[in-house]
Amino acid sequence: MEKTDFLEGTMAACIVIGLLFGLMLFDNPILGVLAGAALAIIVRLLLPGKTKKKKAKAIMPLTRGKWAIMAGIAILTIGIFAAIYTPLAQGVKSTIVAIGTAMLAVGALLYWKARKGEVIADERTIKIQNKALAYSWWLTYVFIAAMFWADNMGMAKFTMESFGGLLLFEMIVTYMLVRAWLERKGDE
Amino acid sequence: MKTRIKEFRARFGLTQDELAKKVGVRRETIVFLEQGKYNPSLELAHNVAKVFKVKIEDVFIF
């Protein structure tokens, strides 16, 4: 079988599977088509094309952007489905759509940079990211402990929702701050 | 760790960006290396030394 035939067959199968899933899960053919299209785009990005075998090395740096694009499409699709057809709270729906859009934009940027031949991440940036994650984990631990004792001693009252929201915010902020600090400081 | 990258770069007429591309890292990493603010992996040290056609210990001062 030719590679293009295989690719087209897989794409068609994805659309059919997406349609079936859409009908089963949401009882709506439009959602099915959308789910199928999203699945087809994801598979197309994952599968190598006709001429890509020779350029195996050059494709490697594009992986990161591709994954972000695929995740962005998937989250955005879920967000759109949720926004139209589910009774979820407006805040949750818009958050899902916003995360999907941001991920898609970041993925596109990474993909474009990788295509230009720019090095997106090297050993130093990976080392910094890992260190920042480790620092952020410990800061989060301290933050949780502080919140727990503040709640326990009656200094503040947290609901599950506010606790989760604060944690989400704290983890991202501490990671970004530590990363910025390590970028300036170096590892000496 | 102190390095002589800047000196070798000047000798070979390479910019930071060109050297970064040759060894497959970001330009900022070369800046940090030159400032002595980053300890490279053995692989990166080897690649940098290879570009300048010298031994690792000629470029990196331990």
gemmi code that builds the backbone of each chain (N, CA, C; Angstrom):
import gemmi

chains = {
    "A": [
        ("MET", (0.834, -1.198, 0.000), (0.000, 0.000, 0.000), (0.875, 1.257, 0.000)),
        ("GLU", (0.503, 2.258, -0.812), (1.250, 3.520, -0.831), (1.077, 4.257, 0.495)),
        ("LYS", (2.082, 5.035, 0.840), (2.010, 5.752, 2.113), (0.874, 6.769, 2.130)),
        ("THR", (0.637, 7.421, 0.957), (-0.428, 8.429, 0.886), (-1.798, 7.772, 1.053)),
        ("ASP", (-1.946, 6.552, 0.485), (-3.216, 5.822, 0.629), (-3.468, 5.519, 2.093)),
        ("PHE", (-2.398, 5.091, 2.751), (-2.504, 4.747, 4.169), (-2.909, 5.976, 4.982)),
        ("LEU", (-2.274, 7.118, 4.632), (-2.551, 8.371, 5.338), (-3.991, 8.806, 5.141)),
        ("GLU", (-4.439, 8.754, 3.867), (-5.812, 9.167, 3.576), (-6.816, 8.233, 4.251)),
        ("GLY", (-6.499, 6.933, 4.227), (-7.365, 5.944, 4.871), (-7.470, 6.206, 6.357)),
        ("THR", (-6.339, 6.510, 6.967), (-6.334, 6.786, 8.412), (-7.148, 8.026, 8.721)),
        ("MET", (-6.984, 9.055, 7.875), (-7.731, 10.305, 8.084), (-9.236, 10.054, 7.989)),
        ("ALA", (-9.630, 9.278, 6.974), (-11.054, 8.970, 6.792), (-11.572, 8.190, 7.998)),
        ("ALA", (-10.766, 7.231, 8.445), (-11.161, 6.422, 9.607), (-11.334, 7.313, 10.839)),
        ("CYS", (-10.448, 8.291, 10.966), (-10.529, 9.210, 12.116), (-11.834, 9.990, 12.091)),
        ("ILE", (-12.194, 10.473, 10.909), (-13.431, 11.262, 10.801), (-14.641, 10.386, 11.132)),
        ("VAL", (-14.629, 9.144, 10.638), (-15.749, 8.223, 10.912), (-15.810, 7.921, 12.419)),
        ("ILE", (-14.634, 7.625, 13.000), (-14.597, 7.312, 14.447), (-15.070, 8.531, 15.254)),
        ("GLY", (-14.577, 9.707, 14.845), (-14.978, 10.940, 15.524), (-16.471, 11.157, 15.427)),
        ("LEU", (-17.032, 10.895, 14.233), (-18.474, 11.055, 14.008), (-19.261, 10.124, 14.923)),
        ("LEU", (-18.813, 8.850, 14.974), (-19.494, 7.866, 15.817), (-19.428, 8.265, 17.294)),
        ("PHE", (-18.239, 8.660, 17.715), (-18.074, 9.064, 19.120), (-18.933, 10.287, 19.434)),
        ("GLY", (-18.913, 11.236, 18.492), (-19.704, 12.449, 18.678), (-21.178, 12.130, 18.830)),
        ("LEU", (-21.657, 11.204, 17.997), (-23.074, 10.819, 18.060), (-23.379, 10.092, 19.360)),
        ("MET", (-22.453, 9.220, 19.743), (-22.676, 8.429, 20.961), (-22.619, 9.295, 22.210)),
        ("LEU", (-21.618, 10.155, 22.252), (-21.416, 10.941, 23.477), (-22.366, 12.134, 23.581)),
        ("PHE", (-22.557, 12.813, 22.463), (-23.322, 14.063, 22.545), (-24.678, 14.002, 21.831)),
        ("ASP", (-24.919, 12.927, 21.119), (-26.158, 12.767, 20.370), (-26.353, 13.924, 19.384)),
        ("ASN", (-25.276, 14.332, 18.762), (-25.364, 15.463, 17.845), (-24.372, 15.269, 16.687)),
        ("PRO", (-24.837, 15.233, 15.426), (-23.916, 14.989, 14.308), (-22.889, 16.099, 14.090)),
        ("ILE", (-23.265, 17.344, 14.406), (-22.319, 18.469, 14.208), (-21.105, 18.301, 15.123)),
        ("LEU", (-21.399, 17.936, 16.364), (-20.313, 17.694, 17.315), (-19.443, 16.531, 16.849)),
        ("GLY", (-20.099, 15.526, 16.274), (-19.374, 14.377, 15.756), (-18.411, 14.772, 14.661)),
        ("VAL", (-18.885, 15.616, 13.742), (-18.026, 16.068, 12.636), (-16.852, 16.882, 13.188)),
        ("LEU", (-17.165, 17.757, 14.146), (-16.100, 18.566, 14.758), (-15.065, 17.691, 15.464)),
        ("ALA", (-15.557, 16.705, 16.214), (-14.644, 15.789, 16.920), (-13.791, 15.019, 15.909)),
        ("GLY", (-14.436, 14.571, 14.816), (-13.715, 13.838, 13.767), (-12.644, 14.693, 13.119)),
        ("ALA", (-13.002, 15.955, 12.843), (-12.040, 16.861, 12.211), (-10.850, 17.110, 13.136)),
        ("ALA", (-11.146, 17.297, 14.436), (-10.067, 17.525, 15.407), (-9.146, 16.314, 15.474)),
        ("LEU", (-9.756, 15.145, 15.485), (-8.982, 13.900, 15.540), (-8.121, 13.738, 14.276)),
        ("ALA", (-8.718, 14.076, 13.120), (-7.988, 13.967, 11.858), (-6.779, 14.906, 11.829)),
        ("ILE", (-6.968, 16.135, 12.351), (-5.855, 17.102, 12.386), (-4.739, 16.578, 13.282)),
        ("ILE", (-5.143, 16.026, 14.438), (-4.149, 15.496, 15.376), (-3.371, 14.356, 14.728)),
        ("VAL", (-4.092, 13.436, 14.069), (-3.424, 12.285, 13.434), (-2.523, 12.742, 12.291)),
        ("ARG", (-2.985, 13.747, 11.544), (-2.183, 14.250, 10.411), (-0.853, 14.841, 10.917)),
        ("LEU", (-0.938, 15.519, 12.056), (0.287, 16.094, 12.624), (1.210, 15.010, 13.171)),
        ("LEU", (0.584, 13.938, 13.671), (1.386, 12.857, 14.253), (2.057, 11.986, 13.203)),
        ("LEU", (1.296, 11.675, 12.127), (1.843, 10.766, 11.116), (2.836, 11.465, 10.207)),
        ("PRO", (3.917, 10.792, 9.863), (4.869, 11.418, 8.938), (4.290, 11.478, 7.526)),
        ("GLY", (4.637, 12.527, 6.797), (4.150, 12.685, 5.431), (5.009, 11.927, 4.439)),
        ("LYS", (4.794, 12.229, 3.146), (5.476, 11.498, 2.078), (6.994, 11.665, 2.109)),
        ("THR", (7.433, 12.908, 2.296), (8.864, 13.202, 2.145), (9.600, 13.292, 3.479)),
        ("LYS", (8.907, 12.970, 4.550), (9.517, 13.242, 5.847), (10.538, 12.212, 6.303)),
        ("LYS", (10.558, 11.054, 5.645), (11.450, 10.003, 6.111), (12.924, 10.419, 6.008)),
        ("LYS", (13.246, 11.122, 4.914), (14.629, 11.534, 4.706), (15.074, 12.581, 5.714)),
        ("LYS", (14.084, 13.370, 6.204), (14.419, 14.491, 7.080), (14.161, 14.165, 8.537)),
        ("ALA", (14.311, 12.919, 8.910), (13.975, 12.501, 10.279), (14.612, 13.375, 11.349)),
        ("LYS", (15.878, 13.769, 11.146), (16.559, 14.564, 12.169), (15.986, 15.955, 12.279)),
        ("ALA", (15.659, 16.539, 11.109), (15.160, 17.903, 11.112), (13.783, 18.000, 11.754)),
        ("ILE", (13.044, 16.887, 11.743), (11.686, 16.925, 12.286), (11.713, 16.943, 13.821)),
        ("MET", (12.757, 16.377, 14.394), (12.824, 16.257, 15.846), (12.506, 17.549, 16.619)),
        ("PRO", (13.107, 18.727, 16.246), (12.823, 19.916, 17.043), (11.377, 20.390, 16.930)),
        ("LEU", (10.652, 19.903, 15.901), (9.279, 20.367, 15.727), (8.312, 19.675, 16.680)),
        ("THR", (8.762, 18.596, 17.304), (7.886, 17.782, 18.130), (7.170, 18.609, 19.195)),
        ("ARG", (7.932, 19.457, 19.857), (7.377, 20.222, 20.960), (6.206, 21.102, 20.512)),
        ("GLY", (6.413, 21.810, 19.416), (5.367, 22.660, 18.888), (4.158, 21.860, 18.463)),
        ("LYS", (4.431, 20.702, 17.853), (3.338, 19.859, 17.370), (2.451, 19.400, 18.517)),
        ("TRP", (3.079, 18.963, 19.602), (2.302, 18.487, 20.745), (1.451, 19.603, 21.329)),
        ("ALA", (2.024, 20.792, 21.410), (1.266, 21.922, 21.961), (0.095, 22.260, 21.043)),
        ("ILE", (0.322, 22.193, 19.710), (-0.759, 22.471, 18.756), (-1.876, 21.434, 18.924)),
        ("MET", (-1.472, 20.161, 19.001), (-2.476, 19.093, 19.131), (-3.264, 19.225, 20.424)),
        ("ALA", (-2.539, 19.493, 21.510), (-3.222, 19.653, 22.799), (-4.150, 20.867, 22.744)),
        ("GLY", (-3.674, 21.941, 22.114), (-4.481, 23.155, 21.977), (-5.760, 22.886, 21.207)),
        ("ILE", (-5.640, 22.170, 20.073), (-6.826, 21.853, 19.263), (-7.808, 21.009, 20.078)),
        ("ALA", (-7.257, 19.997, 20.767), (-8.117, 19.099, 21.543), (-8.838, 19.872, 22.655)),
        ("ILE", (-8.096, 20.707, 23.401), (-8.710, 21.449, 24.519), (-9.722, 22.472, 23.996)),
        ("LEU", (-9.342, 23.133, 22.895), (-10.239, 24.127, 22.301), (-11.540, 23.472, 21.833)),
        ("THR", (-11.410, 22.295, 21.201), (-12.601, 21.567, 20.729), (-13.496, 21.208, 21.916)),
        ("ILE", (-12.865, 20.678, 22.971), (-13.642, 20.324, 24.164), (-14.334, 21.577, 24.735)),
        ("GLY", (-13.576, 22.683, 24.763), (-14.119, 23.945, 25.279), (-15.309, 24.424, 24.481)),
        ("ILE", (-15.194, 24.313, 23.131), (-16.301, 24.763, 22.273), (-17.523, 23.857, 22.488)),
        ("PHE", (-17.261, 22.545, 22.549), (-18.362, 21.599, 22.822), (-19.054, 21.972, 24.129)),
        ("ALA", (-18.202, 22.168, 25.144), (-18.734, 22.460, 26.482), (-19.537, 23.758, 26.471)),
        ("ALA", (-18.994, 24.754, 25.747), (-19.653, 26.067, 25.715), (-21.031, 25.986, 25.079)),
        ("ILE", (-21.157, 25.145, 24.037), (-22.437, 25.098, 23.309), (-23.420, 24.107, 23.951)),
        ("TYR", (-22.890, 22.958, 24.340), (-23.822, 21.865, 24.655), (-23.857, 21.386, 26.105)),
        ("THR", (-23.045, 21.966, 26.985), (-23.089, 21.443, 28.356), (-23.547, 22.529, 29.337)),
        ("PRO", (-24.124, 22.110, 30.446), (-24.612, 23.115, 31.414), (-23.541, 23.550, 32.421)),
        ("LEU", (-22.270, 23.428, 32.036), (-21.188, 23.824, 32.952), (-21.227, 25.332, 33.220)),
        ("ALA", (-20.605, 25.741, 34.322), (-20.570, 27.176, 34.667), (-19.806, 27.955, 33.595)),
        ("GLN", (-20.232, 29.209, 33.393), (-19.627, 30.041, 32.344), (-18.112, 30.196, 32.554)),
        ("GLY", (-17.701, 30.324, 33.811), (-16.283, 30.481, 34.139), (-15.453, 29.289, 33.691)),
        ("VAL", (-15.995, 28.104, 33.911), (-15.283, 26.869, 33.536), (-15.151, 26.788, 32.021)),
        ("LYS", (-16.258, 27.085, 31.316), (-16.240, 27.023, 29.846), (-15.199, 27.981, 29.270)),
        ("SER", (-15.247, 29.236, 29.750), (-14.307, 30.226, 29.184), (-12.862, 29.899, 29.560)),
        ("THR", (-12.676, 29.276, 30.739), (-11.316, 28.896, 31.128), (-10.774, 27.828, 30.177)),
        ("ILE", (-11.602, 26.831, 29.848), (-11.160, 25.756, 28.939), (-10.816, 26.342, 27.562)),
        ("VAL", (-11.696, 27.224, 27.060), (-11.453, 27.836, 25.743), (-10.166, 28.676, 25.782)),
        ("ALA", (-9.985, 29.429, 26.877), (-8.789, 30.283, 26.990), (-7.516, 29.433, 27.033)),
        ("ILE", (-7.545, 28.326, 27.799), (-6.363, 27.453, 27.886), (-6.053, 26.866, 26.504)),
        ("GLY", (-7.100, 26.406, 25.807), (-6.915, 25.835, 24.463), (-6.317, 26.843, 23.498)),
        ("THR", (-6.856, 28.065, 23.526), (-6.362, 29.109, 22.613), (-4.900, 29.444, 22.924)),
        ("ALA", (-4.596, 29.578, 24.223), (-3.224, 29.913, 24.614), (-2.261, 28.810, 24.182)),
        ("MET", (-2.676, 27.565, 24.388), (-1.809, 26.443, 24.037), (-1.577, 26.381, 22.517)),
        ("LEU", (-2.641, 26.656, 21.773), (-2.544, 26.660, 20.311), (-1.573, 27.754, 19.852)),
        ("ALA", (-1.697, 28.924, 20.473), (-0.818, 30.048, 20.105), (0.640, 29.727, 20.447)),
        ("VAL", (0.852, 29.179, 21.632), (2.222, 28.833, 22.047), (2.797, 27.760, 21.123)),
        ("GLY", (1.965, 26.773, 20.804), (2.390, 25.686, 19.900), (2.783, 26.216, 18.534)),
        ("ALA", (1.949, 27.130, 18.016), (2.230, 27.710, 16.697), (3.556, 28.479, 16.717)),
        ("LEU", (3.777, 29.208, 17.815), (5.013, 29.987, 17.966), (6.236, 29.063, 18.017)),
        ("LEU", (6.122, 28.005, 18.816), (7.236, 27.047, 18.935), (7.516, 26.368, 17.589)),
        ("TYR", (6.437, 25.997, 16.909), (6.547, 25.323, 15.613), (7.253, 26.240, 14.607)),
        ("TRP", (6.833, 27.504, 14.599), (7.394, 28.486, 13.673), (8.883, 28.719, 13.976)),
        ("LYS", (9.204, 28.813, 15.266), (10.603, 29.023, 15.665), (11.461, 27.824, 15.263)),
        ("ALA", (10.928, 26.613, 15.495), (11.664, 25.393, 15.160), (11.879, 25.284, 13.656)),
        ("ARG", (10.889, 25.711, 12.891), (11.016, 25.674, 11.423), (12.121, 26.613, 10.944)),
        ("LYS", (12.269, 27.728, 11.672), (13.320, 28.694, 11.311), (14.702, 28.191, 11.700)),
        ("GLY", (14.733, 27.089, 12.430), (16.011, 26.505, 12.839), (16.509, 26.995, 14.185)),
        ("GLU", (15.655, 27.739, 14.895), (16.057, 28.236, 16.208), (16.012, 27.112, 17.235)),
        ("VAL", (16.965, 27.121, 18.147), (16.961, 26.114, 19.218), (15.998, 26.601, 20.299)),
        ("ILE", (14.952, 25.817, 20.528), (13.931, 26.240, 21.497), (14.407, 25.956, 22.922)),
        ("ALA", (14.946, 24.776, 23.106), (15.421, 24.416, 24.447), (16.756, 23.706, 24.327)),
        ("ASP", (17.670, 24.026, 25.219), (18.936, 23.297, 25.239), (19.188, 22.797, 26.660)),
        ("GLU", (20.363, 22.231, 26.910), (20.608, 21.630, 28.228), (20.479, 22.620, 29.378)),
        ("ARG", (20.875, 23.901, 29.122), (20.801, 24.900, 30.193), (19.348, 25.226, 30.527)),
        ("THR", (18.519, 25.460, 29.490), (17.121, 25.823, 29.757), (16.365, 24.657, 30.403)),
        ("ILE", (16.683, 23.432, 29.962), (16.013, 22.258, 30.556), (16.406, 22.124, 32.037)),
        ("LYS", (17.686, 22.369, 32.292), (18.191, 22.300, 33.674), (17.482, 23.361, 34.544)),
        ("ILE", (17.356, 24.567, 33.989), (16.689, 25.653, 34.719), (15.225, 25.309, 34.973)),
        ("GLN", (14.556, 24.783, 33.942), (13.138, 24.419, 34.102), (12.971, 23.371, 35.194)),
        ("ASN", (13.844, 22.372, 35.186), (13.748, 21.313, 36.197), (13.997, 21.857, 37.599)),
        ("LYS", (15.001, 22.733, 37.710), (15.295, 23.325, 39.016), (14.123, 24.172, 39.486)),
        ("ALA", (13.559, 24.956, 38.553), (12.430, 25.834, 38.895), (11.240, 25.000, 39.354)),
        ("LEU", (11.012, 23.871, 38.702), (9.904, 22.985, 39.097), (10.129, 22.439, 40.504)),
        ("ALA", (11.373, 22.063, 40.790), (11.689, 21.521, 42.114), (11.486, 22.594, 43.195)),
        ("TYR", (11.988, 23.818, 42.934), (11.816, 24.908, 43.896), (10.329, 25.203, 44.092)),
        ("SER", (9.618, 25.240, 42.968), (8.191, 25.553, 43.009), (7.434, 24.505, 43.826)),
        ("TRP", (7.836, 23.242, 43.699), (7.189, 22.156, 44.451), (7.348, 22.400, 45.952)),
        ("TRP", (8.561, 22.753, 46.377), (8.801, 22.997, 47.797), (8.062, 24.232, 48.289)),
        ("LEU", (8.035, 25.278, 47.472), (7.307, 26.493, 47.857), (5.810, 26.198, 47.980)),
        ("THR", (5.316, 25.354, 47.088), (3.899, 24.969, 47.141), (3.613, 24.193, 48.426)),
        ("TYR", (4.532, 23.340, 48.804), (4.411, 22.562, 50.036), (4.296, 23.512, 51.241)),
        ("VAL", (5.176, 24.496, 51.273), (5.155, 25.483, 52.363), (3.849, 26.273, 52.334)),
        ("PHE", (3.424, 26.633, 51.130), (2.189, 27.411, 50.943), (0.979, 26.624, 51.453)),
        ("ILE", (0.928, 25.331, 51.106), (-0.187, 24.485, 51.557), (-0.179, 24.388, 53.084)),
        ("ALA", (1.020, 24.191, 53.643), (1.143, 24.091, 55.102), (0.668, 25.387, 55.761)),
        ("ALA", (1.072, 26.527, 55.187), (0.681, 27.822, 55.747), (-0.838, 27.991, 55.682)),
        ("MET", (-1.432, 27.598, 54.546), (-2.884, 27.715, 54.390), (-3.604, 26.797, 55.376)),
        ("PHE", (-3.067, 25.608, 55.538), (-3.678, 24.635, 56.445), (-3.706, 25.183, 57.881)),
        ("TRP", (-2.541, 25.704, 58.332), (-2.457, 26.197, 59.705), (-3.256, 27.488, 59.884)),
        ("ALA", (-3.272, 28.319, 58.845), (-4.066, 29.553, 58.914), (-5.541, 29.205, 59.069)),
        ("ASP", (-5.985, 28.200, 58.351), (-7.383, 27.752, 58.418), (-7.664, 27.098, 59.775)),
        ("ASN", (-6.701, 26.288, 60.205), (-6.851, 25.546, 61.459), (-6.922, 26.467, 62.670)),
        ("MET", (-6.155, 27.554, 62.616), (-6.112, 28.464, 63.762), (-7.131, 29.593, 63.635)),
        ("GLY", (-7.954, 29.503, 62.618), (-9.027, 30.481, 62.460), (-8.580, 31.828, 61.921)),
        ("MET", (-7.354, 31.902, 61.391), (-6.883, 33.181, 60.851), (-7.498, 33.466, 59.478)),
        ("ALA", (-7.861, 32.415, 58.772), (-8.495, 32.574, 57.454), (-9.372, 31.361, 57.201)),
        ("LYS", (-10.380, 31.544, 56.377), (-11.248, 30.409, 56.045), (-11.194, 30.174, 54.540)),
        ("PHE", (-10.845, 28.945, 54.182), (-10.762, 28.621, 52.750), (-11.824, 27.590, 52.389)),
        ("THR", (-12.458, 27.825, 51.240), (-13.343, 26.786, 50.695), (-12.468, 25.932, 49.785)),
        ("MET", (-12.976, 24.798, 49.369), (-12.229, 23.921, 48.465), (-11.896, 24.661, 47.163)),
        ("GLU", (-12.876, 25.453, 46.708), (-12.719, 26.194, 45.447), (-11.612, 27.243, 45.559)),
        ("SER", (-11.649, 28.030, 46.647), (-10.635, 29.083, 46.805), (-9.254, 28.473, 47.030)),
        ("PHE", (-9.228, 27.356, 47.753), (-7.967, 26.655, 48.012), (-7.333, 26.197, 46.684)),
        ("GLY", (-8.147, 25.558, 45.856), (-7.659, 25.077, 44.541), (-7.214, 26.218, 43.648)),
        ("GLY", (-8.023, 27.287, 43.619), (-7.713, 28.457, 42.800), (-6.396, 29.095, 43.211)),
        ("LEU", (-6.225, 29.262, 44.524), (-4.982, 29.856, 45.039), (-3.767, 28.992, 44.703)),
        ("LEU", (-3.951, 27.677, 44.832), (-2.845, 26.759, 44.529), (-2.434, 26.834, 43.062)),
        ("LEU", (-3.435, 26.849, 42.184), (-3.147, 26.936, 40.738), (-2.329, 28.190, 40.446)),
        ("PHE", (-2.766, 29.299, 41.046), (-2.106, 30.575, 40.849), (-0.687, 30.538, 41.427)),
        ("GLU", (-0.578, 30.040, 42.652), (0.713, 30.025, 43.353), (1.752, 29.174, 42.607)),
        ("MET", (1.318, 28.015, 42.134), (2.272, 27.109, 41.460), (2.850, 27.741, 40.203)),
        ("ILE", (1.982, 28.363, 39.416), (2.448, 28.996, 38.174), (3.366, 30.174, 38.492)),
        ("VAL", (2.923, 31.017, 39.441), (3.695, 32.229, 39.760), (5.073, 31.868, 40.325)),
        ("THR", (5.115, 30.915, 41.279), (6.421, 30.567, 41.860), (7.338, 29.952, 40.800)),
        ("TYR", (6.772, 29.127, 39.928), (7.585, 28.517, 38.865), (8.194, 29.599, 37.970)),
        ("MET", (7.344, 30.556, 37.555), (7.825, 31.623, 36.656), (8.871, 32.491, 37.347)),
        ("LEU", (8.620, 32.826, 38.612), (9.558, 33.692, 39.335), (10.906, 33.003, 39.536)),
        ("VAL", (10.857, 31.741, 39.968), (12.109, 31.005, 40.197), (12.865, 30.832, 38.883)),
        ("ARG", (12.130, 30.574, 37.825), (12.759, 30.409, 36.511), (13.467, 31.697, 36.079)),
        ("ALA", (12.771, 32.819, 36.265), (13.358, 34.114, 35.899), (14.610, 34.381, 36.743)),
        ("TRP", (14.535, 34.041, 38.027), (15.679, 34.244, 38.933), (16.865, 33.361, 38.524)),
        ("LEU", (16.595, 32.118, 38.202), (17.672, 31.209, 37.782), (18.277, 31.619, 36.439)),
        ("GLU", (17.431, 32.172, 35.555), (17.916, 32.649, 34.254), (18.938, 33.767, 34.447)),
        ("ARG", (18.696, 34.610, 35.436), (19.615, 35.722, 35.710), (20.863, 35.250, 36.453)),
        ("LYS", (20.635, 34.330, 37.375), (21.699, 33.933, 38.288), (22.702, 32.982, 37.650)),
        ("GLY", (22.234, 32.088, 36.783), (23.114, 31.039, 36.262), (23.222, 29.911, 37.264)),
        ("ASP", (24.106, 28.955, 37.052), (24.157, 27.830, 37.994), (25.478, 27.765, 38.755)),
        ("GLU", (26.154, 28.882, 38.851), (27.403, 28.896, 39.612), (27.158, 29.118, 41.096)),
    ],
    "B": [
        ("MET", (32.581, 28.402, 36.323), (33.789, 27.917, 35.661), (34.267, 28.938, 34.625)),
        ("LYS", (35.543, 29.255, 34.684), (36.074, 30.218, 33.723), (36.323, 29.533, 32.377)),
        ("THR", (36.122, 30.291, 31.323), (36.361, 29.718, 29.995), (37.150, 30.709, 29.123)),
        ("ARG", (37.687, 30.178, 28.039), (38.397, 31.040, 27.077), (37.631, 31.092, 25.751)),
        ("ILE", (36.305, 30.879, 25.868), (35.475, 30.830, 24.657), (35.539, 32.139, 23.869)),
        ("LYS", (35.456, 33.251, 24.593), (35.454, 34.558, 23.931), (36.742, 34.740, 23.108)),
        ("GLU", (37.835, 34.350, 23.727), (39.156, 34.473, 23.078), (39.215, 33.600, 21.811)),
        ("PHE", (38.772, 32.351, 21.949), (38.783, 31.447, 20.788), (37.802, 31.901, 19.704)),
        ("ARG", (36.678, 32.447, 20.156), (35.675, 32.916, 19.213), (36.244, 34.041, 18.355)),
        ("ALA", (36.950, 34.943, 19.017), (37.563, 36.069, 18.308), (38.616, 35.561, 17.323)),
        ("ARG", (39.364, 34.547, 17.766), (40.427, 33.987, 16.920), (39.828, 33.339, 15.658)),
        ("PHE", (38.696, 32.691, 15.821), (38.050, 32.005, 14.694), (37.044, 32.891, 13.955)),
        ("GLY", (36.877, 34.123, 14.439), (35.951, 35.066, 13.801), (34.506, 34.609, 13.852)),
        ("LEU", (34.132, 34.020, 14.975), (32.752, 33.531, 15.124), (31.954, 34.446, 16.047)),
        ("THR", (30.691, 34.636, 15.721), (29.822, 35.382, 16.638), (29.232, 34.381, 17.637)),
        ("GLN", (28.628, 34.911, 18.688), (28.000, 34.025, 19.682), (26.899, 33.188, 19.036)),
        ("ASP", (26.155, 33.834, 18.153), (25.058, 33.145, 17.478), (25.568, 31.996, 16.596)),
        ("GLU", (26.641, 32.268, 15.874), (27.215, 31.238, 14.988), (27.734, 30.046, 15.793)),
        ("LEU", (28.429, 30.357, 16.888), (28.939, 29.282, 17.742), (27.779, 28.471, 18.334)),
        ("ALA", (26.739, 29.202, 18.761), (25.567, 28.523, 19.346), (24.955, 27.552, 18.335)),
        ("LYS", (24.842, 27.999, 17.090), (24.264, 27.133, 16.049), (25.154, 25.916, 15.795)),
        ("LYS", (26.460, 26.139, 15.824), (27.396, 25.035, 15.555), (27.319, 23.951, 16.634)),
        ("VAL", (27.102, 24.373, 17.878), (27.063, 23.375, 18.964), (25.645, 23.006, 19.382)),
        ("GLY", (24.650, 23.623, 18.730), (23.249, 23.250, 18.962), (22.661, 23.726, 20.277)),
        ("VAL", (23.039, 24.943, 20.701), (22.422, 25.510, 21.906), (21.920, 26.923, 21.590)),
        ("ARG", (21.262, 27.531, 22.571), (20.784, 28.897, 22.383), (21.939, 29.881, 22.599)),
        ("ARG", (21.795, 31.056, 21.978), (22.857, 32.073, 22.092), (23.102, 32.454, 23.555)),
        ("GLU", (22.014, 32.519, 24.317), (22.119, 32.887, 25.738), (23.036, 31.928, 26.500)),
        ("THR", (23.036, 30.675, 26.088), (23.875, 29.680, 26.767), (25.352, 30.000, 26.541)),
        ("ILE", (25.668, 30.448, 25.343), (27.052, 30.843, 25.057), (27.425, 32.062, 25.908)),
        ("VAL", (26.468, 33.007, 26.039), (26.706, 34.199, 26.863), (27.023, 33.767, 28.300)),
        ("PHE", (26.200, 32.873, 28.843), (26.410, 32.386, 30.214), (27.741, 31.646, 30.346)),
        ("LEU", (28.090, 30.893, 29.334), (29.370, 30.164, 29.365), (30.533, 31.144, 29.406)),
        ("GLU", (30.447, 32.174, 28.566), (31.526, 33.169, 28.510), (31.653, 33.933, 29.827)),
        ("GLN", (30.502, 34.164, 30.466), (30.526, 34.896, 31.740), (30.908, 33.985, 32.909)),
        ("GLY", (31.067, 32.710, 32.626), (31.419, 31.758, 33.683), (30.270, 31.465, 34.627)),
        ("LYS", (29.029, 31.688, 34.134), (27.859, 31.495, 34.997), (27.186, 30.150, 34.766)),
        ("TYR", (27.748, 29.345, 33.884), (27.108, 28.055, 33.609), (28.156, 26.953, 33.452)),
        ("ASN", (27.931, 25.852, 34.145), (28.811, 24.679, 34.011), (28.233, 23.758, 32.938)),
        ("PRO", (28.893, 23.642, 31.797), (28.299, 22.833, 30.718), (28.428, 21.339, 30.981)),
        ("SER", (27.621, 20.585, 30.239), (27.746, 19.127, 30.304), (29.038, 18.748, 29.569)),
        ("LEU", (29.471, 17.527, 29.774), (30.693, 17.069, 29.106), (30.515, 17.104, 27.588)),
        ("GLU", (29.291, 16.784, 27.165), (29.001, 16.757, 25.719), (29.132, 18.157, 25.107)),
        ("LEU", (28.550, 19.148, 25.796), (28.628, 20.519, 25.276), (30.077, 21.020, 25.287)),
        ("ALA", (30.785, 20.726, 26.379), (32.195, 21.134, 26.472), (32.998, 20.507, 25.330)),
        ("HIS", (32.727, 19.243, 25.064), (33.409, 18.539, 23.981), (33.090, 19.192, 22.629)),
        ("ASN", (31.802, 19.514, 22.421), (31.400, 20.120, 21.149), (32.035, 21.490, 20.939)),
        ("VAL", (32.107, 22.266, 22.009), (32.723, 23.604, 21.907), (34.209, 23.458, 21.572)),
        ("ALA", (34.872, 22.553, 22.292), (36.307, 22.338, 22.048), (36.545, 21.846, 20.616)),
        ("LYS", (35.626, 21.023, 20.130), (35.745, 20.468, 18.775), (35.648, 21.569, 17.713)),
        ("VAL", (34.779, 22.536, 17.960), (34.640, 23.657, 17.018), (35.968, 24.407, 16.902)),
        ("PHE", (36.633, 24.586, 18.055), (37.895, 25.323, 18.060), (39.116, 24.419, 17.821)),
        ("LYS", (38.855, 23.157, 17.598), (39.907, 22.173, 17.297), (40.990, 22.130, 18.381)),
        ("VAL", (40.541, 22.195, 19.615), (41.486, 22.103, 20.752), (40.928, 21.109, 21.782)),
        ("LYS", (41.721, 20.894, 22.863), (41.247, 19.994, 23.915), (40.276, 20.746, 24.831)),
        ("ILE", (39.463, 19.984, 25.543), (38.486, 20.609, 26.455), (39.192, 21.511, 27.472)),
        ("GLU", (40.292, 21.007, 28.029), (40.972, 21.786, 29.083), (41.637, 23.059, 28.558)),
        ("ASP", (41.759, 23.178, 27.234), (42.282, 24.423, 26.672), (41.214, 25.522, 26.681)),
        ("VAL", (39.955, 25.108, 26.599), (38.855, 26.087, 26.553), (38.286, 26.336, 27.948)),
        ("PHE", (38.119, 25.269, 28.709), (37.512, 25.393, 30.039), (38.583, 25.281, 31.121)),
        ("ILE", (38.587, 26.267, 31.988), (39.604, 26.275, 33.046), (38.990, 25.701, 34.324)),
        ("PHE", (39.466, 24.514, 34.683), (38.900, 23.827, 35.861), (39.573, 24.290, 37.153)),
    ],
}
model = gemmi.Model(1)
for chain_id, residues in chains.items():
    chain = gemmi.Chain(chain_id)
    for i, (resn, *xyz) in enumerate(residues, 1):
        res = gemmi.Residue()
        res.name, res.seqid = resn, gemmi.SeqId(i, " ")
        for name, pos in zip(("N", "CA", "C"), xyz):
            atom = gemmi.Atom()
            atom.name, atom.element = name, gemmi.Element(name[0])
            atom.pos, atom.b_iso = gemmi.Position(*pos), 0.0
            res.add_atom(atom)
        chain.add_residue(res)
    model.add_chain(chain)
structure = gemmi.Structure()
structure.add_model(model)
structure.setup_entities()
